[in-house]
């Protein structure tokens, strides 16, 4: 597949998954018409509209390799996105990153209040596992159990939450490159890796058959964060929909500060090439995954 042929495939896929995920959240988060309406409105504010929906796209693109029903993959992708969105709601709180804007609109605690934002995040976290545990998502209880286990591991202290704790500690410590890589492998990489893994689980691929997909996911996860650090330096806050250069202002070590801008860009490109090497056992059915890898380093947020 030529790199030049990827944009339309990727654009169409991003457009479709954004519409699918918004539709799922809209159906799942109808206002109940009682004293919980404010909570549901806050969840809708966080979950509907905006964001690239990269993680659900990875679920559906991986599942498509194994001819999984798309509706099933979209529901699983919605669960992953619910975890991602909950993490953003909590990360934006005054006690964490204290951000005012997210995805081009006020953060949940600004649009509502701190307490509602905490509860909205809690509820989106719970919603993710409610979706995965439902027979409506998948009829096989063993598949549902593995999906729940995979997302739980990627979300907790061995994954995203652990990485966020390391990120908080980074304000009071000097981390070397190896530690920053570990931090980002947990904070960002774990949920990206889980998205690919869950697509393979839906395809009934045994753990020993997922090695190449895990390699792909590991490399794009690291490339994603390096690209994020580059965009934090070079990006446009209006395109990002949020404040930039906060890590540098806080004195945190980043890939750019530790490697330099040019070396960071080179490393991201190397990782994308390595990621796509992991897909060499597939033909054109993996073209969307290849396109996603290129997109990670070329996106403008």
C-alpha positions as CSV (number, residue, x, y, z in Angstrom):
1,X,0.0,0.0,0.0
2,X,1.4,3.4,-0.9
3,X,1.6,5.9,1.9
4,X,-0.1,8.4,-0.5
5,X,-3.2,6.2,-0.7
6,X,-3.9,6.3,3.0
7,X,-5.6,9.7,3.6
8,X,-9.1,8.9,2.1
9,X,-9.2,5.5,3.8
10,X,-8.2,7.1,7.1
11,X,-10.5,10.2,6.8
12,X,-13.5,8.1,6.0
13,X,-12.8,5.7,8.9
14,X,-12.3,8.5,11.4
15,X,-15.5,10.2,10.2
16,X,-17.4,6.9,10.5
17,X,-16.1,6.0,13.9
18,X,-16.8,9.5,15.3
19,X,-20.4,9.2,14.2
20,X,-20.8,5.7,15.5
21,X,-19.4,6.5,19.0
22,X,-21.5,9.7,19.3
23,X,-24.5,7.6,18.4
24,X,-23.7,5.0,21.0
25,X,-23.1,7.6,23.8
26,X,-26.3,9.4,22.8
27,X,-28.3,6.2,23.2
28,X,-26.6,5.2,26.4
29,X,-26.8,8.6,28.1
30,X,-30.4,9.7,27.7
31,X,-31.4,12.2,30.4
32,X,-33.6,10.2,33.0
33,X,-35.8,13.2,33.7
34,X,-35.1,13.4,37.5
35,X,-32.5,14.8,39.9
36,X,-29.7,13.0,38.0
37,X,-30.2,15.0,34.9
38,X,-27.2,17.3,35.7
39,X,-24.9,14.2,36.0
40,X,-26.1,12.8,32.6
41,X,-25.7,16.2,31.0
42,X,-22.1,16.4,32.3
43,X,-21.4,12.9,30.9
44,X,-22.8,13.9,27.5
45,X,-20.8,17.1,27.5
46,X,-17.6,15.0,28.0
47,X,-18.4,12.1,25.8
48,X,-20.3,13.4,22.8
49,X,-18.6,15.5,20.1
50,X,-14.9,16.2,19.7
51,X,-11.9,14.0,20.0
52,X,-10.4,11.8,17.2
53,X,-11.8,8.5,18.6
54,X,-8.5,6.9,17.9
55,X,-8.9,4.1,20.5
56,X,-12.3,2.9,19.2
57,X,-10.9,3.0,15.7
58,X,-8.1,0.7,16.7
59,X,-10.6,-1.7,18.2
60,X,-12.7,-1.8,15.0
61,X,-9.7,-1.8,12.7
62,X,-8.2,-4.8,14.5
63,X,-11.5,-6.6,14.9
64,X,-12.0,-6.2,11.1
65,X,-8.9,-8.3,10.4
66,X,-10.8,-11.2,11.9
67,X,-14.2,-10.5,10.3
68,X,-15.8,-9.5,13.6
69,X,-19.3,-8.0,13.4
70,X,-18.7,-4.2,13.3
71,X,-21.6,-3.4,15.6
72,X,-20.0,-5.6,18.3
73,X,-16.6,-3.9,17.8
74,X,-18.2,-0.4,18.0
75,X,-19.8,-1.3,21.4
76,X,-16.4,-2.5,22.7
77,X,-14.8,0.6,21.3
78,X,-17.4,2.7,23.1
79,X,-16.3,1.1,26.4
80,X,-12.7,1.9,25.7
81,X,-13.6,5.5,24.8
82,X,-15.7,5.8,28.0
83,X,-12.5,5.0,30.0
84,X,-10.5,7.5,28.0
85,X,-13.1,10.3,28.4
86,X,-13.4,9.6,32.2
87,X,-9.6,10.0,32.5
88,X,-9.7,13.3,30.7
89,X,-12.5,14.6,32.9
90,X,-10.5,13.7,36.0
91,X,-7.2,14.9,34.6
92,X,-8.7,18.3,33.9
93,X,-9.8,18.8,37.5
94,X,-8.1,21.6,39.7
95,X,-6.5,18.9,41.9
96,X,-4.8,17.4,38.8
97,X,-3.9,19.4,35.7
98,X,-6.4,22.2,36.3
99,X,-7.4,22.8,32.6
100,X,-10.1,25.1,31.4
101,X,-10.5,23.8,27.8
102,X,-10.8,20.3,26.3
103,X,-11.7,19.4,22.8
104,X,-12.4,23.0,22.0
105,X,-15.0,23.5,24.8
106,X,-15.0,24.2,28.5
107,X,-13.9,21.2,30.7
108,X,-16.6,19.5,32.6
109,X,-15.7,21.1,36.0
110,X,-15.9,24.5,34.3
111,X,-19.1,23.9,32.4
112,X,-20.7,22.3,35.6
113,X,-18.7,22.1,38.9
114,X,-16.0,20.0,40.5
115,X,-18.3,17.5,42.3
116,X,-20.4,16.9,39.1
117,X,-17.2,16.3,37.1
118,X,-15.9,13.8,39.7
119,X,-19.2,11.9,39.5
120,X,-19.4,12.1,35.7
121,X,-15.9,10.6,35.5
122,X,-16.9,7.9,38.0
123,X,-20.0,7.1,36.0
124,X,-18.2,6.9,32.6
125,X,-15.7,4.5,34.3
126,X,-18.6,2.3,35.5
127,X,-20.3,2.6,32.1
128,X,-17.3,1.1,30.3
129,X,-17.5,-2.2,32.3
130,X,-21.3,-2.2,32.2
131,X,-21.0,-2.3,28.3
132,X,-18.4,-5.0,28.3
133,X,-20.2,-7.2,30.8
134,X,-23.5,-7.1,28.9
135,X,-24.6,-10.1,26.8
136,X,-25.8,-7.5,24.3
137,X,-22.2,-6.7,23.5
138,X,-21.1,-10.3,23.1
139,X,-22.9,-13.6,23.7
140,X,-19.7,-15.5,24.9
141,X,-19.1,-15.0,28.7
142,X,-15.5,-15.9,28.3
143,X,-14.9,-13.3,25.7
144,X,-16.7,-10.7,27.9
145,X,-14.6,-11.7,30.9
146,X,-11.3,-11.3,28.9
147,X,-12.5,-7.9,27.6
148,X,-13.3,-6.7,31.1
149,X,-9.9,-8.0,32.5
150,X,-7.9,-6.4,29.7
151,X,-9.5,-3.0,30.0
152,X,-9.3,-3.1,33.8
153,X,-5.6,-3.9,33.8
154,X,-5.0,-1.1,31.2
155,X,-7.0,1.4,33.3
156,X,-5.6,0.9,36.8
157,X,-2.3,1.2,38.7
158,X,-0.6,-1.1,36.1
159,X,-1.8,1.1,33.3
160,X,-3.3,4.5,32.9
161,X,-3.8,5.5,36.5
162,X,-0.3,4.4,37.4
163,X,1.1,6.5,34.6
164,X,-0.9,9.5,35.8
165,X,0.6,9.1,39.3
166,X,4.1,9.0,37.8
167,X,3.2,12.1,35.8
168,X,2.2,13.9,39.1
169,X,5.5,12.8,40.7
170,X,7.4,14.1,37.7
171,X,6.8,17.6,38.9
172,X,8.9,16.9,42.0
173,X,11.6,14.7,40.4
174,X,14.0,14.6,37.5
175,X,13.1,11.6,35.3
176,X,15.5,10.1,32.8
177,X,14.5,9.0,29.4
178,X,13.9,5.4,30.5
179,X,11.5,6.5,33.3
180,X,9.6,8.9,30.9
181,X,9.2,6.0,28.5
182,X,7.8,3.8,31.4
183,X,5.5,6.7,32.5
184,X,4.1,7.1,29.0
185,X,3.8,3.3,28.3
186,X,1.4,3.3,31.3
187,X,-0.3,6.7,31.0
188,X,-0.9,6.6,27.2
189,X,0.3,3.4,25.8
190,X,-1.7,1.0,28.0
191,X,-5.1,2.0,26.7
192,X,-3.9,2.1,23.1
193,X,-2.5,-1.4,23.5
194,X,-5.7,-2.6,25.1
195,X,-7.7,-1.3,22.1
196,X,-5.7,-3.5,19.7
197,X,-5.8,-6.4,22.1
198,X,-9.5,-6.2,22.6
199,X,-10.0,-6.3,18.8
200,X,-8.0,-9.5,18.7
201,X,-10.0,-10.9,21.6
202,X,-13.2,-10.3,19.7
203,X,-11.6,-12.3,16.8
204,X,-11.0,-15.2,19.2
205,X,-7.2,-15.0,18.6
206,X,-5.4,-16.7,21.5
207,X,-2.8,-14.7,23.5
208,X,0.2,-16.4,21.8
209,X,-1.2,-15.4,18.4
210,X,-1.3,-11.7,19.3
211,X,2.5,-11.1,19.6
212,X,2.8,-9.1,16.3
213,X,-0.3,-7.0,17.2
214,X,1.1,-6.3,20.6
215,X,4.4,-5.1,19.0
216,X,2.4,-2.8,16.6
217,X,0.4,-1.4,19.5
218,X,3.5,-0.8,21.7
219,X,5.3,1.0,18.9
220,X,2.3,3.3,18.0
221,X,1.7,4.0,21.6
222,X,5.2,5.3,22.1
223,X,5.1,7.2,18.8
224,X,1.8,8.8,19.8
225,X,3.3,10.2,23.0
226,X,6.4,11.5,21.3
227,X,4.2,13.1,18.6
228,X,2.2,14.7,21.5
229,X,5.3,16.1,23.1
230,X,6.4,17.5,19.7
231,X,2.9,19.1,19.2
232,X,3.1,20.5,22.7
233,X,6.1,22.5,21.5
234,X,5.1,23.2,17.9
235,X,1.3,22.9,17.9
236,X,-1.5,25.5,17.7
237,X,-3.7,25.6,20.8
238,X,-6.7,26.4,18.6
239,X,-6.2,23.1,16.7
240,X,-5.5,21.3,19.9
241,X,-8.6,22.6,21.6
242,X,-6.6,22.9,24.9
243,X,-3.6,24.6,26.5
244,X,-0.2,23.6,25.3
245,X,3.4,23.6,26.7
246,X,2.1,22.9,30.2
247,X,4.6,20.1,30.8
248,X,7.5,22.4,29.9
249,X,6.1,25.1,32.2
250,X,5.9,22.6,35.0
251,X,9.5,21.5,34.5
252,X,8.6,17.9,33.6
253,X,10.9,15.8,31.4
254,X,9.4,15.1,28.0
255,X,10.7,13.2,25.0
256,X,11.5,16.6,23.4
257,X,13.3,18.0,26.4
258,X,15.4,14.8,26.8
259,X,16.0,13.9,23.2
260,X,15.8,17.3,21.4
261,X,13.2,18.1,18.8
262,X,14.8,16.6,15.7
263,X,15.8,13.4,17.4
264,X,12.3,13.0,18.8
265,X,10.8,13.4,15.3
266,X,13.2,10.8,13.9
267,X,12.4,8.4,16.7
268,X,8.7,8.8,16.1
269,X,9.2,8.0,12.4
270,X,11.3,4.9,13.3
271,X,8.6,3.7,15.6
272,X,5.9,4.0,12.9
273,X,8.1,2.0,10.5
274,X,8.6,-0.7,13.2
275,X,4.9,-0.8,14.0
276,X,4.1,-1.4,10.3
277,X,6.8,-4.2,10.1
278,X,4.8,-6.0,12.8
279,X,1.9,-6.1,10.3
280,X,3.9,-7.7,7.5
281,X,2.0,-11.0,8.0
282,X,-1.2,-9.3,6.8
283,X,-2.2,-8.1,3.4
284,X,-4.5,-5.2,2.4
285,X,-6.9,-6.1,5.2
286,X,-4.4,-4.3,7.6
287,X,-4.2,-1.1,5.5
288,X,-6.3,0.9,8.0
289,X,-4.0,-0.1,10.9
290,X,-1.0,1.0,8.7
291,X,-2.7,4.3,7.9
292,X,-3.4,4.9,11.7
293,X,0.4,4.4,12.4
294,X,1.3,7.1,9.8
295,X,-1.5,9.4,11.1
296,X,-0.2,9.3,14.7
297,X,3.0,11.2,13.8
298,X,1.4,13.5,11.1
299,X,-1.8,14.6,12.9
300,X,-2.1,18.3,13.8
301,X,-4.4,17.6,16.8
